[in-house]
Amino acid sequence: MADDRSDRVPSVVTNPEDFQAVLEKLNKIDEKIEFVNSEVAQRIGKKVGRDIGILYGAVAGIIMFLLYVLFLAPMLGI
């Protein structure tokens, strides 16, 4: 007999106005959550972009230094 009760879907009768009010509140909460998630993702993207920029700058500097040491310095006799 207990198995029969677990298979049924519970049903509740509510006032449509109350139901709409709850849905509006849930929609506002959902919008706030999406906004916060997008702000967090944007901050993470800025940090990753900064790190990649630092890496590219270091690699470019090393390449310029090596080109100077290997090609330009011997020509100038330094």
Secondary structure, 3 states (H helix, E strand, C coil): CHHHHHHCCCCCCCCHHHHHHHHHHHHHHHHHHHHHHHHHHHHHHHHHHHHHHHHHHHHHHHHHHHHHHHHHHHHHCC
